Amino acid sequence: MRQHTTTDRWIGLMDQALRSVVPGVSQAERPNPSEAADSRLTVNEARHVAGLMRVNHSGEVCAQALYQGQALTAKLPTVRQEMHRAAQEEVDHLAWCEDRLKELDSVPSLLNPLWYGLSFGMGALAGLAGDEYSLGFVAETEKQVGAHLKEHLSKLPETDSRTRRILEQMYEDEMHHREQALKAGGKELPLPVKGVMTLIAKVMTKTSYVV
């Protein structure tokens, strides 16, 4: 079997970056959880839900970039494989969020290329810090994503079962990724690092809601 060269890996990274930020490219492997659900929204409610889903879509773009950056700099092959596997599972979330945005006559955030580049750099730095910290970074990221998802679930209109089904499945998957990262040896991150992650997440959520 032909071994991948450095050039091959960079081509793969560029391909994944384009798949993450270009609308309509990502394809889910699992069925959309909202397929059998219903949704009845007013114009204002639809606009609000679209803002929430735009934020969640940007979060999944960031997740793709984080995993790809970490896979690039991870030292152990097993950790690199784990990052690629998690990234593939997150593609489902990316596609589901984009599908829901289309249903709401909305579009993903225009700032997604920026979020991707920033998150890729953070992921690469986490990988350089060592595999234990890289896995710890995954665990902390999934913890913060889970908190955002729970907040969004509480803000959804009661009549929007379609969005609720998607976010509930995403939350379940994110918590599973967190658990796997901790079991694999993820190390607790320093408080200043957690603080920076939280700050960046706040900036991303506030801007992606409207842009």
N, C-alpha and C positions, 0 to 999 in steps of 0.2 A: 504493500500500500504506500502511495506517495506521501511523504511527510510535507507538512505545510511549511513554507518558508516565511521569513519576516514580511516579505512583500504580500504573500497570500493572506497573512493575518491582517495587514493594514487594509487590503482590499475588502476583506470580510467586515472589518470595523466600519469602513466607509459605507458599505452596502447596508449594514444594520442602522447606521445613523440616518441614511436617507429613508429607510423603511419606517423609522420612528417619527420623523418630522414631516414627511410628505403625506398629506391626507389621502385616504383611499387605498393605501398600499398594504397595510397590515391586515392579515387574515387570521381569524381565531380558529384554533383546532377544536375547542369545545363549543357546544351549542350556547347561544346567548341565553342567560338565565331569565330574561324578560319575555321570552317568546310567547308564553301562555298567560302573561299578565296584562292588566288593563291600566289605562291612564286617562284621567279627565282633568284637564287643567285650564284655568283662565289664561288670558294673554300674559298678565303680570306673573302668574305662577310659572308659566312656561319659560318666561324670560329669566326668572330666578333659578329654576332648575337647570337651564342651559348654562348659567354662570357657574353653578356648582359642578356640573359635568365637565365644563371647560377646565376648571381647576383640577379635577380628578384625572382628566386626560393629560394635562401637563405633568401631573405627578407621575403618571406612567411613563411619559417620555423621559423624565428624570431618572426613573428606575432603570430603564433600558440603558441609559448612559452610564449610570453608576456601576451596573453589573459589567458592562463592556470594559469600562476603565479598570475595574478591579481584576477582571480576567486577564487583561493585558499585562498587569504587573504582579499578579499572584505568583508565588514561588513554587508551591506544590501543584502538580498536575490535577490532583483530586479537587483542590480548591478552584482551579480554573474551570474544571468541568461543572462544579456546583454552581458557579456564577453563570455559565452559559445555560444550564438547565433552568435556573430561576428566571433568567432573562426571557427564555422561550415561554415560560408559563405566564409571564407578565404581558406577552404579546396579546393574549386573550383579553386582558383588561383594556389594553390600548384599543383594540378593535371594538369591544363592547361600548366603551365610552364614546368612540367616534360614531358608532351606529346610533346611539341615543341622541347625540348632538344633531345628526341629520334629521332624525324624527322631530326634533324640536326646532327645525329650520335654523340651526346655528352652525358655527364652525369652530375648529380648535383655535387655541391662542396663537396669535401672530408671533409671540415671543418664544415659541417652542425651540427654534434653533439656538437661541441664547441659553435657555435652560439646559438644553442637551450638552452644549459645550462646557458650561460651568460644572454640570454634574459629572461629566466624563473626567474632567480634571480632578474633581474631588475623589472620584472612585479610584483613579490611578494613584493618587497620593496615599489613599488608604491602603492600597495594595503594596505600595513601597514600604509602608510602615510595618508590614509583616502580616502573615496570614491570619493570626489571631485577632489583630486589630481590624483587618479587612472583614472578617466574619462578624466581629463586634459592630462594625459600621453597618453591616446589613441588618443586624438585629435592632439597632437603634433606629435606623431608617424605617424599618417595618413597624416599629412601635409608634413612631410619629405619624406614619401614614395611617395606621389603624385608628389613632386618635382623631385624625381629620375625617376619616370615613364615618366614625361614630357621630361626630358633630354634624356632618352633612345628613346623615340618616335622621337626626332629630329635627332638621330644618326642612325636610321634604313635606309637601302637602300630603294629607292622608289619602288622597285620591290617586296618588302616583305610584302604583304598585310596580310599574315597569322599571323605573329608576331604582326603586327600593330593592328589587330582586338583584339587580346588577351590583349595587353597593354592598349588599349582604354577602354575596359570593366573593367579591373582591376582599372584603374584610376577613373572611374565613381563610382565603388563600394567603393573605399577607401575614396573618398570625402563624400559619403553618411555616412560611418562609422564616419567620423570626425564630420559631422553635427549632427548626433544622439548623440554622446558623449557630444558635447557642449550643446545641448538641454536638456540633462539629468542632467546638472549641472557641467560639467567639468570646472575646475579652471585653470587659466593660470599658467604655471610652471615657477619657477625662472630661470633667464638667465643662471646661471652656470649649471643647470640640462639640459637645452636645448643644451648648448655647449658640454657637455659630450655625449649626445645622438648623436649629429652631428659628433663628433670625432669617436665614435664607428662605426657609419654608414659608414664613409669614409674608415676605416680600413677594414670593412666587404666587401665593394664594390670592393676595389682594390685587395683584396686577392681572393675573390670568382670568379672574372673575369677570373683568370688563374688557380686556384686550385679547 
